[in-house]
Amino acid sequence: MEGIIEFLKGTGFYGLFADGGWQQIVMILIACFLLFLAIVKKYEPLLLVPIAFGMLLTNLPGANLYHSEFFAGGHIEWAELGNGNGGLLDYLYLGVKLGIYPCLIFMGVGAMTDFGPLIANPKSLLLGAAAQLGIYVAFGLALVLGFSSEAAASIGIIGGADGPTAILVTSQLAPQYLGPIAVAAYSYMALVPVIQPPIMKLLTTKKERKIVMEQLRPVSQTEKILFPIIVTIFIALLLPSAAPLIGSLMIGNLFRECGVTERLSKTVQNELVNIVTIFLGISVGATATGAVFLSADTLKIIALGVIAFGFGTAGGVLLAKLMNLFTKKKINPLIGSAGVSAVPMAARVSQVVGQKENPKNFLLMHAMGPNVAGVIGSAIAAGVFLSLF
């Protein structure tokens, strides 16, 4: 009988009803809800499925797949991991903790990105920069709400609508909030078509939304090859802490544009990105333990994430309106909202909202300029925070 009792105590079912077990039950339910959103509602399924399943795994009592204490205080307990005491998710999480996965994802993003619209219309870079307003507004508000500078910087990056960047900054500055911030960032990225249109319409007139922009000039192959090289050199010299993200983004783009590395480009775009996305999602989800996720701070992070997206959208739109006061060739302010990154979803939102006002208007390629500029802008913002904190 004693053996049976000990066996039952060793099961996960017993753990669910032990002290603190209610938190794990709630987290398992949240993980299942996120899986529902990803599978049934198709909200960012390629990212949300592994994140939600990682959350499910880490909250199963007795499985010992992830040990947050091995990474407490920003340090890695190499002795524990080396002695074989770590779980599967502990070892996968090293790719996040060491900043490997986000940079590899950025390499894939670079290989899938056409910077031609940005090169053809350099003013797009200003719109992409303006859309980073949400990052700094959320950063300031997080400080007011009592978060540390490191945590506030991590929360602010949600406004860049760039999941890998948010994960990299958070893993370095505030790893205790990695789960809530990652879930918030990817959830809001999926909700861009819901969050942005009301703000875009509120800040623009019907006449402005009908503005038809001239066709972009053709961009030569030489320009496309030189762009990633020049951008890498300039930004890495200006802000060395941004070099890992920018360098990864630009080498991926160089694979795409140089014309002699087609195999590498295809591998980075497909196999590499898919493999890393699985590892990144599962290991990030593993950090969402009940003790961290079920807190008032998580609610604040979710609220600040919405504010960051809102101000980011507004920043790009308002700068476009301001630029129209000084330029002869008018800019449709709707493309400014695409500067929040979220490639290419935000650009598609600009196109959809614009065509509702003028069915003959085609804004997609114009919106891709600030859209890809936003990727660069969020990486620079990340570099600034990493340099400061």
Secondary structure by P-SEA (a helix, b strand, c coil): caaaaaaaaacaaaaaaccaaaaaaaaaaaaaaaaaaaaccccccccaaaaaaaaaaaacccccccccccccccccaaaaaaaccccaaaaaacccccccaaaaaaaaaaaaccccccccccaaaaaaaaaaaaaaaaaaaaaaacccaaaaaaaaacccccaaaaaaaaacccccaaaaaaaaaaaaaaacccccaaaaaaacccccccccccccccccaaaaaaaaaaaaaaaaaacccaaaaaaaaaaaaaaacccccaaaaaaaacaaaaaaaaaaaaaaaaaccccccccaaaaaaaaaaaaaaaaaaaaaaaaaaaaaaccccccccccccccccccaaaaaaaaaaaaaaccccccaaaaaaaaaaaaaaaaaaaaaaaaac
